[in-house]
Amino acid sequence: MFPKKLHSKLEERKANNALRQLEAPRNLVDFSSNDYLGFSKSETIFNNTHQYLIDYNIIHNGATGSRLLSGNHPLFNTVETQLSDYHNSESALVFNSGYDANVGFFSCVPQRGDVILYDEYIHASIRDGIRLSNAKAYKFKHNDLDDIEQQILRYFDSAQHGLSQNDSNNIYIVTESIFSMDGDSPNLKGITQLCKKNNALLIVDEAHAVGVFGEGGAGLIQHLKLEKDIFARIVTFGKAIGAHGAAIIGSESLKQYLVNFSRSFIYTTALPPHTLANIHAAYHELATSITKAQLHNNIAHFKSEVVKNELQNRFIESHSAIHCCIIPGNDMVKSIAQKFQEHGFNIKPILSPTVPKNQERLRFCLHAFNSKEDISKVLKLLATFVTKSY
């Protein structure tokens, strides 16, 4: 017997045309994956990963346990040293996924009496971590410096009227360098200055910036030379790196704390050595790859074609690999996405409640391997589809 409450929730999703379903992969032109550099299908990275395992006689199918038990393979130290060097930080701690990293961090680092201020569009994994925290949390308006400052002032004002605010309590400010559902960026320099002014600690999720921005694809924080001002960065390997897993970049003290208190790190089987070798090989490729330049050429071409097809008013401003065209209504955006698939293009609709109602959108993910011809064709089709639909 399936519970009635759960059945009702599924039926509500169906009624709103918002039911999520798993689909088999199709041989369509990719404008939907996070594989921005094409690393997930790189034969060079595949072969170098395999060769590394052979050269070091690493014959393991699994990790055999958590890192605190039997799973702390020597490759972890190799990869974490590589990551801390690459991202110009004291340390790095590898997690099994970006979700695990965010839940593990936010559930254990902010303490009772602390305050978390987070962007209203922050990723679901961060929200879930915050729910498990004993700190109080408040959202601020998307990319709004003034609202962040008002929230901080409200906190200090509350402290003066009896709420706990002392030298041992902290304010954590949380944002993303590239937002996954909009493709836009906050004023990171402005937020950093605000944190310094108010002794707040800044956490930045770089999931969609690593591999895309910065020298060697090190991310937007390093591109802006802000890495020394950030308390923690979350980098993930399932996007431009084309592998799996994630890491929290920060101080050696933060790493030691997470090893002792982050439950999603402590109570899970470690990543297998093959995955670590894959991350290691991908970062070596990232350092010298020309694909980042190819990606940015495609981004520039996409933006020019948006203007050429008079679509700029429909798109959220973005300089990243993610570009979103607002098409209100789950029915409408799903219908147009289906038309693209019929023409051979894989473009995903983003539905409410993932995004707010009437902010439904088509999400175009650009890649180094997309041809300029396909970019031009897909935007010409979009102009035709939206003209016929409205």
SULGI-V966671 format. One record per residue. N is the residue number from 0. RES is the residue in three letters. SS is DSSP state (H for helix, E for strand, C for the rest). OMEGA is omega in whole degrees, 0 to 359 (999 if undefined). NEAR is the number of other ideal C-beta (glycine too) atoms within 12 Angstrom. Layout:
# SULGI-V966671
n->N res->RES ss->SS omega->OMEGA near->NEAR
n->N res->RES ss->SS omega->OMEGA near->NEAR
This chain:
# SULGI-V966671
n->0 res->MET ss->C omega->179 near->5
n->1 res->PHE ss->C omega->185 near->10
n->2 res->PRO ss->C omega->182 near->9
n->3 res->LYS ss->H omega->181 near->10
n->4 res->LYS ss->H omega->180 near->10
n->5 res->LEU ss->H omega->177 near->12
n->6 res->HIS ss->H omega->180 near->13
n->7 res->SER ss->H omega->180 near->13
n->8 res->LYS ss->H omega->176 near->17
n->9 res->LEU ss->H omega->180 near->18
n->10 res->GLU ss->H omega->178 near->15
n->11 res->GLU ss->H omega->176 near->15
n->12 res->ARG ss->H omega->180 near->20
n->13 res->LYS ss->H omega->181 near->15
n->14 res->ALA ss->H omega->180 near->13
n->15 res->ASN ss->C omega->183 near->21
n->16 res->ASN ss->C omega->183 near->22
n->17 res->ALA ss->C omega->182 near->26
n->18 res->LEU ss->C omega->177 near->17
n->19 res->ARG ss->C omega->178 near->18
n->20 res->GLN ss->C omega->177 near->12
n->21 res->LEU ss->C omega->181 near->6
n->22 res->GLU ss->C omega->175 near->13
n->23 res->ALA ss->C omega->178 near->7
n->24 res->PRO ss->C omega->178 near->10
n->25 res->ARG ss->C omega->183 near->14
n->26 res->ASN ss->C omega->181 near->10
n->27 res->LEU ss->C omega->176 near->23
n->28 res->VAL ss->E omega->190 near->27
n->29 res->ASP ss->E omega->168 near->32
n->30 res->PHE ss->C omega->186 near->40
n->31 res->SER ss->C omega->186 near->31
n->32 res->SER ss->C omega->176 near->30
n->33 res->ASN ss->C omega->183 near->37
n->34 res->ASP ss->C omega->193 near->34
n->35 res->TYR ss->C omega->183 near->45
n->36 res->LEU ss->C omega->182 near->41
n->37 res->GLY ss->C omega->184 near->36
n->38 res->PHE ss->H omega->183 near->42
n->39 res->SER ss->H omega->181 near->29
n->40 res->LYS ss->H omega->182 near->19
n->41 res->SER ss->C omega->178 near->27
n->42 res->GLU ss->H omega->179 near->15
n->43 res->THR ss->H omega->180 near->22
n->44 res->ILE ss->H omega->178 near->32
n->45 res->PHE ss->H omega->182 near->23
n->46 res->ASN ss->H omega->180 near->16
n->47 res->ASN ss->H omega->175 near->23
n->48 res->THR ss->H omega->180 near->35
n->49 res->HIS ss->H omega->182 near->18
n->50 res->GLN ss->H omega->179 near->19
n->51 res->TYR ss->H omega->179 near->27
n->52 res->LEU ss->H omega->178 near->26
n->53 res->ILE ss->H omega->183 near->14
n->54 res->ASP ss->H omega->182 near->13
n->55 res->TYR ss->C omega->176 near->20
n->56 res->ASN ss->C omega->180 near->11
n->57 res->ILE ss->C omega->182 near->25
n->58 res->ILE ss->C omega->181 near->13
n->59 res->HIS ss->C omega->175 near->23
n->60 res->ASN ss->C omega->181 near->11
n->61 res->GLY ss->C omega->184 near->16
n->62 res->ALA ss->C omega->177 near->28
n->63 res->THR ss->C omega->180 near->17
n->64 res->GLY ss->C omega->175 near->19
n->65 res->SER ss->C omega->182 near->24
n->66 res->ARG ss->C omega->180 near->32
n->67 res->LEU ss->C omega->176 near->21
n->68 res->LEU ss->C omega->185 near->14
n->69 res->SER ss->C omega->190 near->14
n->70 res->GLY ss->C omega->184 near->28
n->71 res->ASN ss->C omega->181 near->26
n->72 res->HIS ss->C omega->179 near->32
n->73 res->PRO ss->H omega->179 near->19
n->74 res->LEU ss->H omega->177 near->33
n->75 res->PHE ss->H omega->180 near->35
n->76 res->ASN ss->H omega->178 near->20
n->77 res->THR ss->H omega->183 near->26
n->78 res->VAL ss->H omega->181 near->39
n->79 res->GLU ss->H omega->174 near->38
n->80 res->THR ss->H omega->177 near->24
n->81 res->GLN ss->H omega->181 near->30
n->82 res->LEU ss->H omega->181 near->42
n->83 res->SER ss->H omega->176 near->30
n->84 res->ASP ss->H omega->185 near->20
n->85 res->TYR ss->H omega->184 near->33
n->86 res->HIS ss->C omega->172 near->40
n->87 res->ASN ss->C omega->181 near->26
n->88 res->SER ss->C omega->179 near->35
n->89 res->GLU ss->C omega->187 near->26
n->90 res->SER ss->E omega->174 near->29
n->91 res->ALA ss->E omega->177 near->38
n->92 res->LEU ss->E omega->183 near->47
n->93 res->VAL ss->E omega->173 near->50
n->94 res->PHE ss->E omega->184 near->45
n->95 res->ASN ss->C omega->179 near->37
n->96 res->SER ss->C omega->175 near->27
n->97 res->GLY ss->H omega->177 near->40
n->98 res->TYR ss->H omega->179 near->29
n->99 res->ASP ss->H omega->181 near->36
n->100 res->ALA ss->H omega->182 near->44
n->101 res->ASN ss->H omega->178 near->46
n->102 res->VAL ss->H omega->181 near->35
n->103 res->GLY ss->H omega->181 near->40
n->104 res->PHE ss->H omega->190 near->46
n->105 res->PHE ss->H omega->178 near->42
n->106 res->SER ss->H omega->185 near->33
n->107 res->CYS ss->H omega->185 near->30
n->108 res->VAL ss->C omega->177 near->40
n->109 res->PRO ss->C omega->185 near->36
n->110 res->GLN ss->C omega->175 near->23
n->111 res->ARG ss->C omega->184 near->15
n->112 res->GLY ss->C omega->176 near->22
n->113 res->ASP ss->C omega->177 near->29
n->114 res->VAL ss->E omega->175 near->37
n->115 res->ILE ss->E omega->174 near->42
n->116 res->LEU ss->E omega->186 near->42
n->117 res->TYR ss->E omega->177 near->43
n->118 res->ASP ss->E omega->183 near->41
n->119 res->GLU ss->C omega->179 near->28
n->120 res->TYR ss->C omega->184 near->33
n->121 res->ILE ss->C omega->185 near->37
n->122 res->HIS ss->C omega->183 near->37
n->123 res->ALA ss->H omega->181 near->23
n->124 res->SER ss->H omega->177 near->32
n->125 res->ILE ss->H omega->177 near->42
n->126 res->ARG ss->H omega->181 near->25
n->127 res->ASP ss->H omega->176 near->24
n->128 res->GLY ss->H omega->180 near->39
n->129 res->ILE ss->H omega->179 near->34
n->130 res->ARG ss->H omega->181 near->20
n->131 res->LEU ss->C omega->182 near->24
n->132 res->SER ss->C omega->174 near->33
n->133 res->ASN ss->C omega->179 near->19
n->134 res->ALA ss->C omega->173 near->30
n->135 res->LYS ss->E omega->184 near->29
n->136 res->ALA ss->E omega->180 near->31
n->137 res->TYR ss->E omega->178 near->27
n->138 res->LYS ss->E omega->173 near->24
n->139 res->PHE ss->E omega->182 near->32
n->140 res->LYS ss->C omega->187 near->20
n->141 res->HIS ss->C omega->176 near->26
n->142 res->ASN ss->C omega->185 near->27
n->143 res->ASP ss->C omega->181 near->22
n->144 res->LEU ss->H omega->181 near->27
n->145 res->ASP ss->H omega->180 near->16
n->146 res->ASP ss->H omega->176 near->24
n->147 res->ILE ss->H omega->181 near->39
n->148 res->GLU ss->H omega->178 near->26
n->149 res->GLN ss->H omega->178 near->19
n->150 res->GLN ss->H omega->178 near->33
n->151 res->ILE ss->H omega->180 near->31
n->152 res->LEU ss->H omega->178 near->20
n->153 res->ARG ss->H omega->179 near->23
n->154 res->TYR ss->H omega->180 near->34
n->155 res->PHE ss->H omega->179 near->22
n->156 res->ASP ss->H omega->178 near->14
n->157 res->SER ss->H omega->180 near->19
n->158 res->ALA ss->H omega->180 near->20
n->159 res->GLN ss->H omega->181 near->13
n->160 res->HIS ss->C omega->169 near->11
n->161 res->GLY ss->C omega->178 near->8
n->162 res->LEU ss->C omega->187 near->16
n->163 res->SER ss->C omega->172 near->20
n->164 res->GLN ss->C omega->181 near->24
n->165 res->ASN ss->C omega->186 near->12
n->166 res->ASP ss->C omega->182 near->9
n->167 res->SER ss->C omega->179 near->10
n->168 res->ASN ss->C omega->185 near->26
n->169 res->ASN ss->C omega->169 near->31
n->170 res->ILE ss->E omega->175 near->39
n->171 res->TYR ss->E omega->177 near->41
n->172 res->ILE ss->E omega->189 near->46
n->173 res->VAL ss->E omega->177 near->47
n->174 res->THR ss->E omega->173 near->48
n->175 res->GLU ss->E omega->177 near->46
n->176 res->SER ss->C omega->171 near->47
n->177 res->ILE ss->C omega->182 near->44
n->178 res->PHE ss->C omega->190 near->34
n->179 res->SER ss->C omega->183 near->37
n->180 res->MET ss->C omega->180 near->37
n->181 res->ASP ss->C omega->183 near->34
n->182 res->GLY ss->C omega->182 near->36
n->183 res->ASP ss->C omega->184 near->29
n->184 res->SER ss->C omega->173 near->37
n->185 res->PRO ss->C omega->172 near->38
n->186 res->ASN ss->C omega->187 near->23
n->187 res->LEU ss->H omega->177 near->37
n->188 res->LYS ss->H omega->179 near->22
n->189 res->GLY ss->H omega->179 near->24
n->190 res->ILE ss->H omega->179 near->40
n->191 res->THR ss->H omega->178 near->32
n->192 res->GLN ss->H omega->179 near->20
n->193 res->LEU ss->H omega->178 near->32
n->194 res->CYS ss->H omega->178 near->31
n->195 res->LYS ss->H omega->182 near->19
n->196 res->LYS ss->H omega->186 near->20
n->197 res->ASN ss->H omega->180 near->27
n->198 res->ASN ss->C omega->177 near->19
n->199 res->ALA ss->C omega->180 near->34
n->200 res->LEU ss->E omega->186 near->33
n->201 res->LEU ss->E omega->175 near->41
n->202 res->ILE ss->E omega->183 near->43
n->203 res->VAL ss->E omega->174 near->48
n->204 res->ASP ss->E omega->184 near->48
n->205 res->GLU ss->C omega->187 near->51
n->206 res->ALA ss->C omega->185 near->42
n->207 res->HIS ss->C omega->178 near->42
n->208 res->ALA ss->C omega->180 near->45
n->209 res->VAL ss->C omega->183 near->50
n->210 res->GLY ss->C omega->184 near->46
n->211 res->VAL ss->C omega->183 near->46
n->212 res->PHE ss->C omega->176 near->31
n->213 res->GLY ss->C omega->178 near->31
n->214 res->GLU ss->H omega->183 near->22
n->215 res->GLY ss->H omega->180 near->28
n->216 res->GLY ss->H omega->185 near->41
n->217 res->ALA ss->C omega->177 near->36
n->218 res->GLY ss->C omega->184 near->46
n->219 res->LEU ss->H omega->178 near->40
n->220 res->ILE ss->H omega->179 near->42
n->221 res->GLN ss->H omega->176 near->30
n->222 res->HIS ss->H omega->180 near->27
n->223 res->LEU ss->C omega->179 near->28
n->224 res->LYS ss->C omega->182 near->18
n->225 res->LEU ss->C omega->190 near->34
n->226 res->GLU ss->H omega->181 near->33
n->227 res->LYS ss->H omega->182 near->20
n->228 res->ASP ss->H omega->184 near->30
n->229 res->ILE ss->C omega->179 near->42
n->230 res->PHE ss->C omega->180 near->35
n->231 res->ALA ss->E omega->172 near->44
n->232 res->ARG ss->E omega->173 near->50
n->233 res->ILE ss->E omega->175 near->52
n->234 res->VAL ss->E omega->181 near->57
n->235 res->THR ss->E omega->185 near->44
n->236 res->PHE ss->C omega->182 near->42
n->237 res->GLY ss->C omega->180 near->35
n->238 res->LYS ss->C omega->184 near->41
n->239 res->ALA ss->C omega->181 near->46
n->240 res->ILE ss->C omega->174 near->47
n->241 res->GLY ss->C omega->182 near->40
n->242 res->ALA ss->C omega->180 near->43
n->243 res->HIS ss->C omega->179 near->30
n->244 res->GLY ss->C omega->182 near->44
n->245 res->ALA ss->E omega->176 near->41
n->246 res->ALA ss->E omega->170 near->51
n->247 res->ILE ss->E omega->184 near->48
n->248 res->ILE ss->E omega->179 near->44
n->249 res->GLY ss->E omega->183 near->38
n->250 res->SER ss->C omega->176 near->24
n->251 res->GLU ss->H omega->178 near->17
n->252 res->SER ss->H omega->177 near->16
n->253 res->LEU ss->H omega->179 near->32
n->254 res->LYS ss->H omega->180 near->32
n->255 res->GLN ss->H omega->179 near->17
n->256 res->TYR ss->H omega->182 near->25
n->257 res->LEU ss->H omega->178 near->39
n->258 res->VAL ss->H omega->182 near->27
n->259 res->ASN ss->H omega->190 near->17
n->260 res->PHE ss->H omega->182 near->24
n->261 res->SER ss->C omega->188 near->36
n->262 res->ARG ss->H omega->180 near->24
n->263 res->SER ss->H omega->172 near->33
n->264 res->PHE ss->H omega->188 near->40
n->265 res->ILE ss->H omega->192 near->26
n->266 res->TYR ss->C omega->176 near->20
n->267 res->THR ss->C omega->175 near->26
n->268 res->THR ss->C omega->183 near->23
n->269 res->ALA ss->C omega->172 near->32
n->270 res->LEU ss->C omega->178 near->40
n->271 res->PRO ss->C omega->181 near->30
n->272 res->PRO ss->H omega->180 near->31
n->273 res->HIS ss->H omega->179 near->28
n->274 res->THR ss->H omega->179 near->37
n->275 res->LEU ss->H omega->177 near->41
n->276 res->ALA ss->H omega->178 near->38
n->277 res->ASN ss->H omega->177 near->36
n->278 res->ILE ss->H omega->181 near->44
n->279 res->HIS ss->H omega->181 near->41
n->280 res->ALA ss->H omega->181 near->36
n->281 res->ALA ss->H omega->178 near->46
n->282 res->TYR ss->H omega->174 near->43
n->283 res->HIS ss->H omega->179 near->28
n->284 res->GLU ss->H omega->182 near->33
n->285 res->LEU ss->H omega->184 near->42
n->286 res->ALA ss->H omega->185 near->21
n->287 res->THR ss->H omega->187 near->15
n->288 res->SER ss->C omega->176 near->29
n->289 res->ILE ss->C omega->186 near->17
n->290 res->THR ss->H omega->178 near->36
n->291 res->LYS ss->H omega->178 near->34
n->292 res->ALA ss->H omega->177 near->18
n->293 res->GLN ss->H omega->178 near->24
n->294 res->LEU ss->H omega->182 near->35
n->295 res->HIS ss->H omega->172 near->26
n->296 res->ASN ss->H omega->179 near->23
n->297 res->ASN ss->H omega->176 near->36
n->298 res->ILE ss->H omega->179 near->33
n->299 res->ALA ss->H omega->179 near->20
n->300 res->HIS ss->H omega->179 near->26
n->301 res->PHE ss->H omega->182 near->41
n->302 res->LYS ss->H omega->179 near->28
n->303 res->SER ss->H omega->179 near->18
n->304 res->GLU ss->H omega->174 near->31
n->305 res->VAL ss->H omega->179 near->31
n->306 res->VAL ss->H omega->181 near->17
n->307 res->LYS ss->H omega->181 near->17
n->308 res->ASN ss->C omega->176 near->27
n->309 res->GLU ss->C omega->181 near->17
n->310 res->LEU ss->C omega->190 near->31
n->311 res->GLN ss->H omega->181 near->21
n->312 res->ASN ss->H omega->180 near->14
n->313 res->ARG ss->H omega->186 near->29
n->314 res->PHE ss->E omega->171 near->32
n->315 res->ILE ss->C omega->182 near->33
n->316 res->GLU ss->C omega->182 near->20
n->317 res->SER ss->C omega->172 near->30
n->318 res->HIS ss->C omega->183 near->27
n->319 res->SER ss->C omega->178 near->42
n->320 res->ALA ss->C omega->182 near->47
n->321 res->ILE ss->E omega->180 near->43
n->322 res->HIS ss->E omega->188 near->41
n->323 res->CYS ss->E omega->178 near->39
n->324 res->CYS ss->E omega->182 near->42
n->325 res->ILE ss->E omega->176 near->32
n->326 res->ILE ss->C omega->187 near->37
n->327 res->PRO ss->C omega->175 near->25
n->328 res->GLY ss->C omega->179 near->24
n->329 res->ASN ss->H omega->181 near->30
n->330 res->ASP ss->H omega->184 near->20
n->331 res->MET ss->H omega->185 near->27
n->332 res->VAL ss->H omega->176 near->38
n->333 res->LYS ss->H omega->179 near->29
n->334 res->SER ss->H omega->181 near->23
n->335 res->ILE ss->H omega->177 near->37
n->336 res->ALA ss->H omega->178 near->37
n->337 res->GLN ss->H omega->178 near->22
n->338 res->LYS ss->H omega->178 near->25
n->339 res->PHE ss->H omega->180 near->37
n->340 res->GLN ss->H omega->177 near->26
n->341 res->GLU ss->H omega->177 near->16
n->342 res->HIS ss->C omega->173 near->22
n->343 res->GLY ss->C omega->182 near->18
n->344 res->PHE ss->E omega->179 near->33
n->345 res->ASN ss->E omega->179 near->30
n->346 res->ILE ss->C omega->188 near->41
n->347 res->LYS ss->E omega->171 near->32
n->348 res->PRO ss->E omega->174 near->35
n->349 res->ILE ss->E omega->191 near->34
n->350 res->LEU ss->C omega->165 near->33
n->351 res->SER ss->C omega->17 near->26
n->352 res->PRO ss->C omega->177 near->20
n->353 res->THR ss->C omega->171 near->25
n->354 res->VAL ss->C omega->182 near->31
n->355 res->PRO ss->C omega->177 near->18
n->356 res->LYS ss->C omega->184 near->16
n->357 res->ASN ss->C omega->172 near->16
n->358 res->GLN ss->C omega->177 near->26
n->359 res->GLU ss->C omega->188 near->33
n->360 res->ARG ss->E omega->165 near->40
n->361 res->LEU ss->E omega->182 near->46
n->362 res->ARG ss->E omega->179 near->39
n->363 res->PHE ss->E omega->175 near->46
n->364 res->CYS ss->E omega->182 near->43
n->365 res->LEU ss->C omega->185 near->48
n->366 res->HIS ss->C omega->176 near->39
n->367 res->ALA ss->C omega->185 near->35
n->368 res->PHE ss->C omega->176 near->28
n->369 res->ASN ss->C omega->178 near->38
n->370 res->SER ss->C omega->177 near->21
n->371 res->LYS ss->H omega->178 near->21
n->372 res->GLU ss->H omega->179 near->14
n->373 res->ASP ss->H omega->178 near->29
n->374 res->ILE ss->H omega->179 near->37
n->375 res->SER ss->H omega->183 near->21
n->376 res->LYS ss->H omega->185 near->25
n->377 res->VAL ss->H omega->179 near->43
n->378 res->LEU ss->H omega->174 near->38
n->379 res->LYS ss->H omega->176 near->23
n->380 res->LEU ss->H omega->180 near->32
n->381 res->LEU ss->H omega->179 near->40
n->382 res->ALA ss->H omega->178 near->27
n->383 res->THR ss->H omega->183 near->20
n->384 res->PHE ss->H omega->184 near->31
n->385 res->VAL ss->H omega->177 near->29
n->386 res->THR ss->H omega->181 near->15
n->387 res->LYS ss->H omega->186 near->13
n->388 res->SER ss->H omega->185 near->22
n->389 res->TYR ss->C omega->999 near->14
